[in-house]
Amino acid sequence: MIRVSDDPDVRTVTLSRPERRNALTRDGLDDLADAVADADQPVVLLRGAGPAFCAGADLDVVADLDRDAAVAFAERGQRVANEIADADSVVVAGVDGAARGGGVELALACDVRVATPDATFAEPGVQLGIFGAWGGTVRLPDVVGQGEALDLALSGRAVDADRALEMGLVSRIVESPRAVADEIAANDPMALRVVKERVRDASAPSVQEAREAGAFGDLVATSAADIAASREE
C-alpha cells in the first residue's frame, strides 16, 4: 500500500492502492507514518499512485466499526497526521487528482502543499453522515479560515486547484510536485529543519522570538564559513 523511493535528498512516499483511490486502512496508516518518520532525507514528497491522491479512510473498514473502534480509528489517523507534522524532514504534499476526506487531512498535516492542475479537494463525509476526523476540524480552519473551512466541510463540495490556491489550501499549482521537493531540498538541511520548527512553534510570541533568536545564532555559528564565502562572491 505504501511505496518508498529514496534519492540522496528526497524520499518519495507513494500511497499505492490505485484500485481504491489510495484509501487507507489501519495498516496503511501505520506504514505511512513509518515511511515518513524513518526518512533520513531533508525532504519527503507524499504523493498518490494513479488518478487520485488519496480518498481518505477506506469506507469498507469504517462500515464495520462500532463506536469504540471508530474512536480508535480516528485517533490512529490523528496520530499519523501529527507524526507527519512533527517529522524531522520537510514534508511536501504533491496532490495530483482527487484528495477526499482523510486525504485532505493528510495533506493539511504536511509542511508544503502543492497541486497539479488536475487536483481537486473535498470533505464529503457529511454526505454519508460522518466527517473527517484525522485532525481536519482542527487544521482546516487554521489553514483556510473558519468560514472557508465550514463551507467545505458542511457542503461536501469539491474545489479545483485554482480555488484551492485562492483559499490558501495549497501554495502553488505546478506540473511537477517533485520539482518543488527538489527546490526545497537544494537548501541547507539544518536551516530547513530549524525553519520548520520555528514556524510550527505554537508557544507564546515572546517565547517564539527568544527561540528564533537562539536558533539564528546557532545557525550563524555553524555556517560562518559559508556566509563569508557568499559575501565574497
C-alpha positions in Angstrom: 0.0 0.0 0.0 2.9 2.3 0.7 5.9 2.5 -1.7 9.1 4.3 -0.9 11.7 5.6 -3.3 14.9 7.1 -1.9 17.2 9.7 -3.5 20.0 11.4 -1.6 17.9 14.5 -0.7 14.3 13.5 -1.3 12.3 10.4 -0.2 9.2 9.8 -2.2 6.4 8.1 -0.3 3.6 6.9 -2.6 0.2 5.9 -1.5 -0.1 2.9 -3.8 -3.6 1.4 -3.9 -5.0 3.0 -7.1 -7.8 0.5 -7.4 -9.2 2.0 -4.2 -8.1 5.6 -4.9 -5.4 5.1 -2.4 -7.8 4.8 0.5 -6.1 3.9 3.8 -6.7 1.1 6.2 -5.2 0.8 9.7 -2.1 -0.9 8.4 -1.8 1.6 5.6 -1.8 4.5 8.1 0.9 2.8 10.2 3.0 2.1 7.2 2.7 5.7 6.1 3.8 7.1 9.5 6.8 4.8 9.4 7.8 5.8 5.9 7.8 9.5 6.8 9.4 9.1 10.2 12.2 6.9 9.0 13.4 9.2 6.3 17.0 10.4 6.5 16.5 12.9 3.7 15.7 16.5 4.4 12.6 16.4 2.2 9.8 13.9 1.9 7.4 14.0 -1.1 4.0 12.5 -0.4 2.0 11.5 -3.5 -0.6 9.1 -4.7 -0.5 6.4 -7.4 -2.9 6.6 -10.3 -5.6 9.2 -10.9 -6.2 10.1 -7.2 -4.0 11.5 -4.4 -6.0 9.8 -1.6 -9.6 9.1 -0.9 -9.1 9.1 2.8 -10.2 6.3 5.1 -11.2 3.0 3.4 -15.0 3.0 3.8 -15.1 -0.8 3.9 -13.1 -0.5 7.1 -15.3 2.3 8.5 -18.5 0.5 7.8 -17.5 -2.4 10.1 -16.6 -0.2 13.1 -18.5 0.0 16.3 -18.3 3.3 18.3 -15.1 2.4 20.3 -13.4 1.1 17.2 -14.4 4.2 15.3 -12.8 6.4 18.0 -9.7 4.3 17.9 -9.5 4.6 14.1 -9.9 8.4 14.3 -7.2 8.6 16.9 -4.9 6.5 14.7 -5.4 8.9 11.8 -4.8 11.9 14.1 -1.6 10.3 15.4 -0.3 9.7 11.9 -1.2 13.3 10.8 0.7 14.6 13.9 3.7 12.4 13.1 3.8 13.8 9.6 3.6 17.4 11.0 6.3 16.6 13.6 8.7 14.8 11.2 12.3 16.0 11.1 12.0 16.2 7.3 10.1 18.9 5.4 7.1 17.0 4.1 5.6 18.2 0.7 2.2 17.0 -0.3 2.0 16.7 -4.1 -1.7 16.5 -4.8 -2.5 15.2 -8.3 -6.1 14.1 -8.8 -8.7 13.8 -6.1 -8.0 14.4 -2.4 -11.0 13.5 -0.3 -11.7 13.4 3.4 -8.6 11.9 5.1 -6.6 12.6 2.0 -7.2 16.4 2.5 -6.3 16.0 6.2 -3.0 14.2 5.5 -2.2 17.0 3.1 -3.0 19.6 5.7 -0.5 17.9 8.1 2.3 18.4 5.5 4.5 21.5 5.6 4.0 22.4 2.0 1.0 21.6 -0.2 1.2 22.0 -4.0 -1.4 20.9 -6.5 -1.2 19.9 -10.2 -3.9 21.4 -12.5 -5.9 18.1 -12.2 -6.1 18.3 -8.4 -9.5 18.5 -6.6 -10.3 18.7 -2.9 -13.4 17.8 -0.9 -14.6 16.9 2.6 -17.6 14.8 1.5 -18.1 13.0 4.8 -21.4 14.8 5.6 -23.0 13.2 2.6 -22.6 9.8 4.4 -23.4 11.1 7.9 -19.8 11.4 9.1 -16.9 13.9 8.8 -13.2 13.9 8.5 -11.7 13.2 11.9 -8.0 12.9 11.3 -7.5 16.4 12.6 -9.5 18.0 9.8 -11.7 20.2 12.0 -8.6 21.5 13.7 -6.2 22.0 10.8 -8.6 23.1 8.1 -9.7 26.3 9.9 -6.1 27.1 10.7 -5.1 26.9 7.1 -8.1 28.4 5.2 -10.0 30.3 7.9 -13.2 29.2 9.7 -15.6 30.5 7.0 -13.9 28.6 4.2 -13.5 25.5 6.4 -17.2 25.4 7.3 -18.2 25.9 3.7 -16.1 22.9 2.5 -16.9 20.6 5.4 -20.7 21.4 5.5 -21.3 21.4 1.8 -19.2 18.4 0.9 -18.5 20.1 -2.4 -15.2 19.7 -4.4 -13.0 22.6 -5.3 -10.4 22.6 -8.1 -6.8 23.6 -7.9 -7.4 27.2 -8.8 -9.9 27.6 -6.0 -7.7 25.7 -3.6 -4.9 28.2 -4.4 -7.2 31.1 -3.9 -8.3 30.0 -0.5 -4.8 29.1 0.7 -5.3 25.3 0.8 -2.3 25.0 -1.5 0.6 27.4 -2.1 1.3 26.6 -5.7 -0.2 25.0 -8.8 2.6 23.1 -10.6 3.1 20.5 -13.3 5.7 18.6 -11.2 5.4 18.4 -7.4 8.8 16.6 -7.4 10.4 19.9 -8.8 9.1 21.7 -5.7 10.6 19.0 -3.4 13.9 19.3 -5.3 13.8 23.1 -5.0 13.4 22.9 -1.2 16.0 20.1 -0.9 18.6 22.2 -2.6 18.8 24.4 0.6 20.8 23.8 3.8 19.3 20.8 5.6 19.8 22.2 9.1 18.3 25.5 8.1 15.2 23.7 6.7 14.7 21.8 10.0 15.1 25.0 12.1 12.7 27.0 9.9 10.1 24.2 10.1 10.5 24.1 13.9 10.2 27.8 14.3 7.1 28.3 12.0 5.3 25.4 13.7 6.0 26.6 17.2 2.7 27.3 19.0 4.3 28.9 22.1 3.6 32.5 23.2 5.1 35.1 20.9 7.8 36.2 23.4 8.9 32.5 23.8 8.9 32.1 20.0 11.0 35.2 19.5 13.6 34.1 22.1 13.8 30.7 20.4 14.0 32.3 17.0 17.0 34.4 18.1 18.7 31.5 19.6 18.2 29.3 16.6 19.5 32.0 14.3 22.6 32.3 16.5 23.2 28.6 16.3 22.9 28.6 12.5 25.2 31.5 12.1 27.8 29.8 14.4 27.8 26.7 12.3 27.5 28.4 8.9 30.1 31.2 9.3 32.4 29.9 6.5 29.5 29.6 4.0 28.2 33.1 4.9 31.7 34.6 4.4 32.2 32.8 1.1 28.9 34.1 -0.2 29.8 37.6 0.8 32.9 37.4 -1.3 31.2 36.2 -4.5 
